[in-house]
Amino acid sequence: MPSQPSQFEPLPGGGAAVALDEVEISIIRSLAVQLLELIGPGPGADGPAEDPLAELFAEGPSEPPADPVLLRLLPDAYGGPGSERAAAAEADELRAYSAEFRRFTENDLRAKKREDALTVIRSLDSATAAGEGGAVLKLTAEESRQWLGALNDLRLAIGTRLEVTDEEDADLLYHLPDADPRKPMVMAYLWLGGLQETLVGTLLG
């Protein structure tokens, strides 16, 4: 990770700019590509849809993802299974509500996260196309919001892999020894958090 963390700064019109070195660009792009692979392709990814209108109203899955990272990114809307203090009937009702909500919203949520990650990749590729090394990204207001969404998803994904559930867990990460195999992932998690925080501050301006 860089010794001097990059920071977003405001641009006229509500956008944001950030200077990233070659290593930072490589890390963010690689993570965004992995996020895309995790989310998966959208409907019709294998070719043009035979019926675009039907695809628009296509139903998504009703069961939550088995992968804990995907479940964190695509959580149950009503708590779902695991509400231990609820009566059995109430728990069943919550599961039914969650399944119904997921069926009609998960495809859209995946599409939003997919587009956010693609915006990150495209803006990095565009900024570095003219030369080698680092680059200064100048994002529009909309691109900045998409970057914020992608950075949040990346931190959620990494935090889930690191089993971060609260602030106490996050604090413990600061004190991991360098020999710990989780250290590179921890450094990425903390660095992305700082980058995300400066982007939030810039957008709230």
Wavefront OBJ file of the C-alpha trace (Angstrom):
o trace
v 0.000 0.000 0.000
v 1.211 3.574 -0.639
v 2.892 5.441 2.210
v 0.845 8.545 1.424
v -2.787 7.455 0.947
v -4.585 8.978 -2.009
v -7.491 11.282 -1.331
v -10.452 12.382 -3.395
v -10.882 16.094 -3.923
v -13.941 17.957 -5.208
v -14.325 19.142 -8.796
v -16.604 21.930 -10.010
v -20.036 20.564 -10.832
v -20.102 17.940 -8.099
v -17.494 15.513 -9.415
v -14.347 14.260 -7.733
v -10.697 13.793 -8.650
v -8.022 11.510 -7.257
v -4.388 10.848 -8.157
v -3.524 7.140 -8.110
v -0.160 5.551 -8.690
v 0.405 2.462 -10.793
v 0.178 0.064 -7.846
v -3.071 1.593 -6.565
v -4.619 1.419 -10.024
v -3.616 -2.229 -10.384
v -5.063 -3.165 -6.985
v -8.397 -1.403 -7.461
v -8.838 -2.723 -10.988
v -8.019 -6.289 -9.959
v -10.461 -6.141 -7.048
v -13.191 -4.663 -9.255
v -12.721 -7.466 -11.802
v -12.960 -10.054 -9.016
v -16.129 -8.347 -7.770
v -17.634 -8.592 -11.262
v -16.799 -12.288 -11.404
v -18.405 -12.807 -8.005
v -21.609 -10.964 -8.927
v -21.829 -12.860 -12.195
v -23.079 -11.885 -15.655
v -26.500 -10.422 -16.112
v -29.456 -11.945 -17.974
v -28.791 -12.264 -21.690
v -25.016 -12.220 -21.210
v -24.602 -15.017 -23.762
v -26.205 -12.974 -26.522
v -29.105 -10.676 -27.441
v -32.314 -11.437 -25.588
v -35.060 -13.023 -27.674
v -37.643 -10.994 -25.766
v -36.169 -7.871 -24.107
v -39.504 -7.025 -22.476
v -39.731 -10.467 -20.860
v -36.132 -10.133 -19.686
v -36.985 -6.788 -18.088
v -39.582 -8.494 -15.903
v -37.602 -11.691 -15.353
v -37.746 -12.986 -11.818
v -34.591 -13.524 -9.814
v -33.716 -16.222 -7.285
v -35.779 -16.566 -4.121
v -33.084 -18.292 -2.054
v -30.181 -16.340 -0.534
v -26.692 -16.969 -1.964
v -24.615 -19.711 -0.345
v -21.405 -17.668 -0.594
v -21.121 -15.514 2.579
v -19.666 -12.603 0.592
v -22.570 -12.589 -1.857
v -24.991 -12.865 1.053
v -23.374 -9.776 2.579
v -23.669 -7.915 -0.715
v -27.208 -9.207 -1.364
v -28.686 -9.544 2.138
v -32.147 -10.712 3.109
v -34.535 -7.789 3.346
v -36.464 -9.015 6.392
v -33.831 -10.780 8.416
v -34.724 -14.139 6.949
v -33.680 -17.335 8.694
v -31.806 -16.978 11.942
v -34.226 -14.826 13.944
v -33.816 -17.023 16.987
v -36.157 -15.082 19.259
v -39.019 -15.148 16.787
v -41.697 -17.782 17.026
v -41.521 -20.518 14.409
v -44.529 -19.162 12.522
v -43.091 -15.656 12.529
v -39.736 -16.954 11.296
v -41.469 -18.793 8.456
v -43.348 -15.628 7.548
v -40.110 -13.621 7.496
v -38.511 -16.227 5.241
v -41.452 -16.008 2.847
v -41.292 -12.200 2.754
v -37.520 -12.292 2.191
v -37.839 -14.836 -0.616
v -40.536 -12.802 -2.354
v -38.583 -9.557 -2.018
v -35.389 -11.189 -3.280
v -37.191 -12.701 -6.269
v -38.167 -9.273 -7.571
v -35.148 -7.196 -6.533
v -31.961 -9.272 -6.670
v -31.491 -8.993 -10.439
v -31.700 -5.196 -10.246
v -29.355 -5.051 -7.267
v -26.816 -7.250 -9.038
v -27.104 -5.047 -12.143
v -26.456 -1.910 -10.071
v -23.379 -3.412 -8.419
v -22.170 -4.753 -11.767
v -22.458 -1.305 -13.373
v -20.661 0.358 -10.441
v -17.738 -2.064 -10.781
v -17.664 -1.602 -14.558
v -17.547 2.185 -14.107
v -14.477 1.795 -11.897
v -12.733 -0.408 -14.464
v -13.641 1.830 -17.402
v -12.525 5.030 -15.698
v -9.204 3.466 -14.674
v -8.631 2.149 -18.201
v -9.529 5.491 -19.730
v -7.222 7.430 -17.392
v -4.245 5.161 -18.043
v -4.736 4.706 -21.787
v -2.696 7.791 -22.666
v 0.451 6.767 -20.815
v 2.164 4.522 -18.319
v 2.320 4.699 -14.560
v -0.180 6.550 -12.425
v -3.010 8.806 -13.467
v -5.345 11.503 -12.222
v -8.965 10.393 -12.388
v -11.567 13.088 -12.942
v -15.013 11.689 -12.249
v -18.419 13.197 -12.919
v -20.904 13.394 -10.058
v -22.619 10.213 -11.274
v -19.327 8.361 -11.719
v -18.308 9.445 -8.218
v -21.465 7.909 -6.762
v -20.805 4.706 -8.695
v -17.237 4.621 -7.401
v -18.575 5.064 -3.886
v -20.916 2.116 -4.366
v -18.117 -0.063 -5.740
v -15.684 0.872 -2.965
v -18.336 0.023 -0.397
v -18.970 -3.356 -2.057
v -15.249 -4.124 -2.152
v -14.864 -3.354 1.544
v -17.908 -5.463 2.409
v -16.502 -8.354 0.393
v -13.032 -8.158 1.946
v -14.449 -7.554 5.424
v -16.600 -10.671 5.109
v -13.605 -12.772 4.078
v -11.751 -11.357 7.108
v -14.792 -12.094 9.319
v -15.154 -8.473 10.393
v -18.502 -8.081 12.164
v -17.982 -4.992 14.325
v -15.577 -2.166 15.151
v -13.713 -4.337 17.640
v -12.886 -6.819 14.891
v -11.711 -3.964 12.681
v -9.480 -2.578 15.438
v -7.791 -5.951 15.846
v -6.770 -5.880 12.198
v -4.427 -2.968 12.850
v -2.311 -5.142 15.144
v -1.842 -8.213 12.962
v 1.833 -9.186 12.616
v 3.388 -8.807 9.170
v 3.825 -12.575 8.949
v 0.070 -13.145 9.160
v -1.171 -14.348 5.748
v -4.209 -12.063 6.079
v -2.024 -8.955 6.251
v -2.177 -7.990 2.528
v -5.975 -8.315 2.556
v -6.138 -6.294 5.775
v -4.013 -3.518 4.273
v -6.284 -3.397 1.226
v -9.357 -3.278 3.486
v -8.001 -0.384 5.548
v -6.715 1.512 2.522
v -10.031 1.233 0.674
v -11.774 2.452 3.813
v -9.661 5.591 3.872
v -10.262 6.169 0.148
v -13.991 5.675 0.599
v -14.061 8.092 3.532
v -12.447 10.885 1.496
v -14.915 10.303 -1.354
v -17.858 10.510 1.049
v -16.471 13.775 2.430
v -15.994 15.131 -1.077
v -19.560 14.290 -2.155
v -21.043 15.749 1.016
v -18.773 18.742 0.479
l 1 2 3 4 5 6 7 8 9 10 11 12 13 14 15 16 17 18 19 20 21 22 23 24 25 26 27 28 29 30 31 32 33 34 35 36 37 38 39 40 41 42 43 44 45 46 47 48 49 50 51 52 53 54 55 56 57 58 59 60 61 62 63 64 65 66 67 68 69 70 71 72 73 74 75 76 77 78 79 80 81 82 83 84 85 86 87 88 89 90 91 92 93 94 95 96 97 98 99 100 101 102 103 104 105 106 107 108 109 110 111 112 113 114 115 116 117 118 119 120 121 122 123 124 125 126 127 128 129 130 131 132 133 134 135 136 137 138 139 140 141 142 143 144 145 146 147 148 149 150 151 152 153 154 155 156 157 158 159 160 161 162 163 164 165 166 167 168 169 170 171 172 173 174 175 176 177 178 179 180 181 182 183 184 185 186 187 188 189 190 191 192 193 194 195 196 197 198 199 200 201 202 203 204 205
